[in-house]
Amino acid sequence: MVATPSKPKHEVKDLALASVGKQRIEWAGREMPVLKQIRERFAQEKPFTGVRLVACSHITTETANLAIALQAGGADALLIASNPLSTQDDVAACLVAEYGIPVFAIKGEDNETYHRHVQIALDHKPNIIIDDGSDVVATMVQERQHQIEDIIGTTEETTTGIVRLRAMFNDGVLSFPAMNVNDAETKHFFDNRYGTGQSTLDGIIRATNVLLAGKTVVVAGYGWCGKGVAMRAKGLGANVIVTEINPVRAIEAKMDGFRVMPMIEAAPQGDLFITLTGNKHVIRPEHFEVMKNGAMVSNSGHFDLEIDLKSLKETATEAKEVRNFTEEYKMPNGKTIVVLGEGRLINLAAAEGHPSAVMDMSFANQALACEYLVKNKGKLEPKVHSIPEEIDQNIAALKLKGMGVEIDTLTEDQVKYINSWNEGT
Ligand code: ADE
């Protein structure tokens, strides 16, 4: 850790990791052609000249590519981690050492450090906040009202953050525009589904090295993330059970071929549990009580409260780490329950988060949402805004081009047909 006593310029694990980080950031960049094009345009047009920007994100090779694009566009950017366990220390080191971007993030930082970094981010006096889970925005609204006058707007990456922003709006405390990156089609169709689907199982496999074929995997929540995880677990040969509270999603899960039941019925059947609901205590004492010996529980939802770990820890008679990111708790009934990644996002704790090819689109949305905020400074209402459709469509078109895929275009006759009503049977 390098820091001057008065005002630290960064807090990373070890600057000597920078060269490894650089190689990995460049490797990820190969799979991010859309963001590359945006970076090249930003470098010419400098849309962020004079803009102080804070990004609270998982500090990964993909986030590094976003930060470099924003810096190329003239942003005075500072980065903090959006989760204590998701930082890639070599990436943090590289951003500081090679790009001069202040980063405050160390893998395994405690909660107190995490919250201190949020304060440091606000000390940067941001004009734009890129948030992932809304911790920086919520802290500013609660503790630093006077800084709101500096804010052009915020962009939010994840479902949980959008839920919080909408709650702020309903409480009348959202006094600046918030761009909803999560709900862009080029974000959630791919990042939430294919990104979470692959990276969650990647994290579980890296943490445990268990075979999923033949296992019963219980997926809690059938939003886009849950859909992706259930699909990929099935592909690996698992028997998948889905739990839901939303009747429509439950029908979807059923018609997608999964068993659907309440958690209390799934609990004694599951070998592996994965929560992705955005809610708290989806797995709690009555479920632990009936689980099989050796059942594994993990979370891929944004916050670490989907599994009631506090009560598990209070009840357990013994706890021991059996592998990295794998802890075994002995219960009074003699069975053990295995907790993966401390109940934090398992895809980022034990693996590397979503692959670059999907983050390309998510972060293209972030970059263009920031540019949109600057271009429309002072003109946008203080509420949660959708990403404009032309931005979403443009990202999709660029991505397809990067993938070398061509698609059809409508003929003149077809355009006429879909814009008319008088041609029927
Ligand atoms: N969220 C999920 N995966 C991620 C990644 N690779 N980088 C940044 N944020 C992410």
Residues whose N, C-alpha, C, O or C-beta is under 5 A from the ligand:
A	BS01	ADE	H58 T60 E62 T63 E352 G353 H354 M359
